[in-house]
Amino acid sequence: GEAKMARGNVRQALNLFQDAQRLADTWLGRFDMGRAYLELGAFTEASSEFEVCLKRRGEATAVFLDDVPSYRYLPPIYYYLGRTQEGLRSPGDAESYRTFLTIKERGDSDPLVADARRRLARH
C-alpha cells in the first residue's frame, strides 16, 4: 500500500490497507489508512483513523513488534490530524499543528514541520 501511495495510486493503496486491516488491526495500518483517506479528501474517515491512532498511542512504541524504536511515528499523527481538521473546517486544526510543532521543535529539516508552520501562520 505504501508503494502505491508513493506512486500516487491512492485508491489502490487504500484498498490494500483495508485488506491488511481485515487480517490484523494494526496501529500502522490505521495510520496509513488515515493518510490515504486524507489524500482522497475523505476527511471524516481520515479523522476517525487518526483519532484511533491517538487513543492507541502506546502501540506507536512497537509498530514493528520488535526492539526497533518506532515512537517517531506518533508526532506526524498530529500534523495529519491538523490537515484533516482543516479539511473539515474544524477550529481544532491550529491546536493539532501546535502540538506537532512542540514535539518536533528541533525538526527544522522535516518538510512536515515547514508545512505545519505555514498552515499555522494563516490563523
Buried (B, 14 or more C-beta within 10 A) or exposed (E): BEEBBEEEBBEBBBBBBBEBBEEEEBBBBBBBBBBBBBBBEBBEBBBBBBBBBEEEEEBBEBBEEEEEEBEEBBBBBBBBBBBBBBBBEBEBBBBBBBBBBEBBEEBEEBEBBEBBEEBBEEE
